[in-house]
């Protein structure tokens, strides 16, 4: 197996799609009846990704064992994390990995030259623009639908880190504390990072291939070895306060996540291949299958497409945990939590009873990034702006835009339905159970219907699918929005504000107890709890 972008070995991106060289026959890539309709994207063993991530896992164990913060300076830990990350990038992408340094380097120069007042805007435009140019080049200069040298996958994570840090520095060094939300205060960066710290944050080996995104303050806290200085909750209720304690072991969490990875990979390599999403637009299937059969197959085929994401994101989380990163304090039983930067909650995803609940538990760190850099700061139509940013960030395939535009309508319609009807089904418990079952079925169908273009990528097959369904969910969602507007009650608004104020006060008290210059993870635990509560409160609106 060779590593360069011109190798005959299939190249793979972080989502498990791989590329075959253009001289391979179409019949090897797709079924004959779909020739010329579906881009040549195939699902093969994700060898390169697995090899590199297994190397990163071993490197993470070595990093935590021999370069632990109590024995090694932060400078050495930064250097090693950066060099290992760049090595993995070069191994996977060859000279295309230079794009990572170019994007990060120019963004850092913008931060230094422009100044803290406006650098967040310039960094955002440049980082996202550079990512988009690279995506356009890969899609339209290389073969359309071929994931050759998909260096844009890691660049998506780097773009998140660059823009997040720029906003955090702007909040910490330019804006007044009273102008910030509690979440923004907890993430604010009070000094300009050095070039080494910056490159270590954006290009470290733990997250260079598949992320997940983390805040700069959490990363620095980990490198400096202060993440574990948090006591188990005591009888006084003063949990998560800083203390000198032994660093908790992530071994149990890592093993559990590796087991999930193994199961996910097994399902991906077996079941997923037998249930292709493309079969939803097969002419014979459309002509002969009954509506119940179409609905069931749509759900099962999209369910079978998810294990590859579960595998990639859970493995990335395990790698960070193996290095000692991701500790989130202790629960009420004194058990260490290792979910600070987890990117998904599988049980909540599969049991989602609302569109928003599914999105809140899928690609969690990206959802937080969209919330922090767009939704919280947008002055007009934040939901629409957030979905548009998400589509641009994902890439330039038309299917992405069809998915996210459909997602806007679905989200607004689901919110309207929930705010108008949910309160009628709270009691008795039997009625609530019936409501949960019905909303689970509706949510799974709506999600599957929405993301089909994301998998098919192109316009023609996407519209073939939607037309075979007579655009029924689009029409239904529009009718819901016309006749069931979202109720914006003063009570809901007041309750939400009270939750924000109480959590803000709690986080501020903990922040003051740590000192002004502390980068403790405690603040960010408060922030994530607050953001989760905020998101769930929005479900009720």
N, C-alpha and C positions, 0 to 999 in steps of 0.2 A: 504494500500500500504506500503510495506516494502522497505528498502533501500539497503540492503546488496547484494553482488554479488551472493549469493546462494538463493535468493528469487525466488518464483514462478512467481513473477511479471516479465513481459518481460523487459529485459534490453535494453537500447537505447543508440545510439551514437549521435554525434552532427549532423549527416546527416539524422537522422530520421529513420534509420534502426533499427529493434528490433529483439530480440531473443526469441524464444519459447523453452521450455525445450525439450530435445531430445525424450521424450516419447510421444510427440504429433504426431498424424498421419500425414503422408506426404500430405494427401488430404486436410488438413487444411492449409498447407503452400503453396501449388502450385497445379497447375492443374495436373491431372493424367498423361496426355500424355508427360509431361516434367519431370516425376519422375526420379531421378538419373542423370539429366543433369544440372539443375539449382540449385545452392546452396540454402539452405533453408533460404532465406531472405524474409521476408514479411513486408508489410507496415501496421502497426496498429497505433491507436492513440498514439501520442508521449507524453504519460502522464507524465512520470518521468521528461523528459526534460522541458516540459511546466511548471510543478509545480516548479521545481528548478529555472527556469529563471524568473517566476513570483515573486518568493521570492526574487531573486536578484534585480528585478525591484523595489520592495517595499523597499528593503534595500538601493538601490541607491538613491531613493527619500529621505529616512531618512538620509542618509549619506550627501547629499547636504544641507538638511534643518538644521540639528542639529550639523553637524561636518564640517561646511564650514570653509575654510582656514582662514577667518578673525577672527574666534572665537576659533579655535582649532589648536594646534601645529601640525607640520608635523609628528612628532613622533607618536602621537595618531592616526592620519589618516592612517599612514603606518600600525600600529598594527591592527586597526580595519579592514582595507581592507584585510590584510593577514589572520586574524583569520576567517573572514566570508568566504573567499575563500576556506580555508582548511575545514571548516565545510560543505560547499556544496560538496566538493570532497568526503569527508567521507560519506555523506548522499547518494550520487549516486553510489559510487564504493567500499565502505567498506575499507578493508585493502589494496586493490589495489591502493588506493590513496597514499600509502607510496612511490610508484614509483615516484610520482611527487617530493617528498622531496628528495629521493635518487638521482634522475637525477639532480635536481637543486643544491643539496648540494655538490655532487662530482664535478660538473662543477665549482662551486664557489671555491672549494679547488684548482682545476686546475688553475684557474685565479690567485689565491694568490701565489701558489707554483711555477708554471712554469715561471711566469713573463710576462710582456707585449709584449716581442719580438715574442714569439711563442705560447702564450696561445690560440690565435684564432684558430690555426690549431688543437691543442689538444682538445679544447672544441668542435669544429665542429665534429671531428671524434668520440669523446666519446658520445656527445648528440645524434647525428644521429645513431651511432651504438647501443646505449642503446634503442633508440626508435625502431630500426629494430629488436632487440632481443625480445622486448616485443610484437611486431607485429607478429613475427614468433611463439612465444609461444601461443599467443591468437588464431592464425589461425590453427596451426598444432597440438597443444596439446589439446586445446579446439576443439569443433566441427568446421570443415571447413564450412565456409559460415554462421556460427551462430555468431551473434554479442553479445555473452555473455560477460558481464563485459568488455565492450569496453572502457577500461581506456586509450587506445592508442589515442583516439580522442583528449582529452585535452593535452596529451603529445606531440602531433604534434604542438600545439600552443606554449607550453613551449619550445620545441626544437627550434622553430623559434626565440623566445625571447632570449634564451641562446646564440645561435650562432650570432644573430644580435648584442647583447651587447658585446660579445667578440671581434667582428670585430670593433665595435665603440670605445671600449677602446684601442684596438691596434692602430687604426687610430689617436686617440686623445693623447695618451701617448707615442707612439713610433715613428710614422712616422712624417715627416716634413710637414708643411702646404702646401708647394709648390708641394708636391708629391700627394696631395689629390685632387679629383674633388670637385666642389662646393657642391655637394650633400654630399660627405663624410665629408667635413669640417663642414657642418651644423649639422650633426648627431654625430660628434666625441665627445666622453666623456673624459674629462680632468682629472678626478680623479677616483680612485677605489671606487665603491659603497660599503656602509656598508652592512652587512649581512641582516639587516632588510629591507633596501631599495631594495636589490636584490630579496628577497623573496616576498616583496610587488609587485614588478614589474612582477615577473613570476607567482605568485599564487593569485593575488587579485581577489575578488569575481566578479568583473565586467567582467572579461574575462577568468575565469578558465574553463568554460564549452565549450564555442564556440568562444573565442577570441573577437574581431579580434586582430591581431598583431598591436602593436604600438611601436614607438621608445622609448628608455629609457628617452631621454631628454624631449619628449612630456609628458611622464607619470610623471616625477619629476616636470615639470612645473605645471601640473595640481594639484599634491599633495600640492605643495608649494603655490598655489593660484595665479600664475602669468600669466595664460593663457588668462585671460580676459582683461589684461592691454594693450589693443590695440584700437586705436581710429578709428571711421568710416572714410572713405576717405573724404578728404576735397577738396576745390576748387584748392588747390595748387598741388594736386596729390600725396601728401605725405601720402599714405594710409598705414595701418598696422603698424604704429609706436607705440612704447610703451607709455602708458599714464595711469593715474589713472582714471578709469571709473568704473561705476557700473557693477557688474557681469551680463551678459545677461542671460535671462531666456531661458532654453531649452524646455519649455513646449510645444510650437507649434511644434517644430521638433519631440519631443517624440510622441505626439498625431498622427502626420502624419505617423510616422513609425509604430506605433501600428495599425493604420488602414490598412497599407500595410500588416502587419503580419496577421491581421484577414482575409483579402481577400486571402492571400497566403495559409493560413491554410484551409480555406473553399475549395479552388480549389484542394488542396492536398487530402483532405478527401472525395471529391466527384468525380471530373473528373479523377484524377490520377489513382484511383482504376479501373476505367472502361477502361483504355487505357494502359495496362501493356506493358513494353518494350519487355518482353519475347515473346509476341505474334508475333514479327517480325521473330522468328525462328520456329513458329508453322508449322508443316508439311502440314497441310491442307491449311493454309494461303499461304504458299510458292507455293503450287501446283496449286491453283485456282486463286489467285489474279493477276491482271494485273500489269505491271510495274508502271503506274501512281498511282495505288492504294498502291503499296508497298512504293513508294516514299512519298506519302502523309501521310500514317500511320507512317512511320519512323519519319517524322518531328513532327507530332502531339503527338506521344507517348513520344518522348524526350522533347517536349515542356511541356507536362503534368508532366514530372518528375522533372522539375525545381522549382515549387512553394515551395517544402519543403526546398530547399536551400535558397530561398528568405525569407521564414519565419524565419529560424534559424539565418541567418546573419543579417537580419533587426532587429530582436528582440535583438540580442547581441549589435547592434549599439545603439538601443534605451536605453538599460540598461546603457551603458556608458554615453550617453547624459544626462540621468536622474540624474546621479551622478555629472554632470557638466563637463564631459570629452568629448572632441571631437570638441570643439570650434575652428574654423579656421579663425577667423577674420570677417570682414565685406565685403560685395560686394559693387559695385559702387553706389548702392542705400541706403547704410547704414544698410542693413539687415544682421543680424547675420547668419553666416554659421556654420552648425554643421555636417560637412562631413569630418573632419580631418582623421578619422579612418574608414570611411564607406568602406564596403567590396564589394559592387556591385552597378551598375547603371542599373536598370532594363530596362529602355527605350532604352539605348544604346545597351544593350545585345540583345534585341528582334529585334532591327532595324539594327544590324551590317551588314555592307556591305563588310567586309573582315574578314578572320580568325584571324588576329592580333587584329582587333578592338574588336572582341568578347572576346578574352583572356585578353585584357587590361581592360575590364569592368567587368570581372568575377573573383571573389576572388582577389580583387585588392591588398590587403595587402600581400597576399602570392606571387603575381606577383612581388611586390616591394621587398620582401625578396629575392626571387630568383635572381632578378636583382642586388641587393646590395651585396650578399654574393657569387654569382657565375658568372653571366653574365658579370658584370663590371670587374671582377678579373681574368676571364679565358683567358689564352693566346692562346688556340687552340680550334677551333670549339665551341664558346660560346653557340650558339643555341642548339647544340646537348648535351653539358654538362648540360645545364640548364634543358632540358627535362628529362635527366637521373636522375638528382637530384630530380626533381619534382616527378618522378615515385617512387624513393626510399623512399622519405618522405611520400608519400601517403600510402604505405604499401606493402605487399608481395603477394597480389593476382595477378595471371598472367594477368588478364584483365587490370590492371593498366598499366602494361608495354606495352601491345599491344596498348592501347590507346595512350600512350605518344610516342611510336616509330612511330605510324601512324601520330601523331601530328607533329613530326619533319618533315616528308616528306610533309605533308599538308602545314605547315607553309612556308617551303622553296619554294614550288611550287606556293603558293599564292603570295609570295613576288616577284617571278620571273614574274608571270602573271601581277601583278600590275605595276611593273617597266617597263615592255615592252609595255603595252597597255593603261594604264589609261590616259596618256596625250593626247591620240587621242579622248577622250570622254569628255573633260572639257567643250567645247563650241560646239554648242549653248546649252542653258539650257534644251531643250527638249531631246537632245542627252545625256546630263549628267543624266537626270532623267531615261532614258532608261537604261543607264549603272548602275545606282544605283539599279534599280529593278532587273536586271539580276544578279548582284553581290550579292544582298541580298538573292535571291533564291539559288544561288550556295553556299554561305556561310552557310546558314541554313542546307542545305543537307549535306555539308562536315562536319560540326560540329556534326550533328546527327550521321552520318556514323562513325565518329572517336570515339565517346564516348560510343557507344553501348557496347564494352567489359568492360568499366569502370562500367557499370551497371550489366552486366551478370557475371562478376568476373572470371569465369573459362575459360580454353582454349577451350574445346570442343564446348560449345555453341557459343563462340566468332567466332571460325572458321566456324561453321555452318552458322552464319550470313554472314560473309564475302564471303564464297563460294557461298551462295545463290545470292549474288550480283556480283559474278564472279570477285571479287577484283577490280572492275572497277575503283574506285577512286584511289586506290594504283597505278594501271597501268597508269592511266592518269597523276598522279602527277609525276611519274618517267619519263614519256615521256616529260612532261613539263621541268623538270630539265635537261634532256638530250639535248633538242633543244632550250630552252629559258633560258640561264643562267642569273643570276641576274646581272644587269648592275651597276657596281661600278664607278659612274662618279665622277670626281674631283670636279665638281660643287656642287654635293650633299654633298660631304664630307666637302667642305669649308663652305657651308651654315650651316651645322650641327655644325661645330666648332665655327662659329661666334655666333650662338644662345647660345652655351654653355658658351662662353666667356662673352657675354653681360649679361646673367643671373647670371653668377658667380660674375661679378663685382657688379651687383645690390644687390645680397645677401650679399656680403662682406661689402658693404657700410652700409647695415642695421645691420649687425652683429657688426661692429665697433661702431655704435651709441648706442648699448646696453651694451657695456663693455665686457671684455674678459670672465668674469665668469658668464655671464647671460645665463640662460637656456630658453630663450624666444622661444615661439612657432613660432615667425616670421620667423626664419631661416628655420624651417621645412616646413612652407607654401611655401617659395621660393623653397625648395628642391622638394616638391611634384609637384609644377607647372613646375619646370624644368624637372622633370622626365616624367611628362605627355607630355610636348612638345617634349622631346627626343624620347619618344615612338612613337608619331604621326609622327615625322620626319623620323623615321625608316620605317614607312609604305610607304613612298614615294620612298624609295630606292629600 
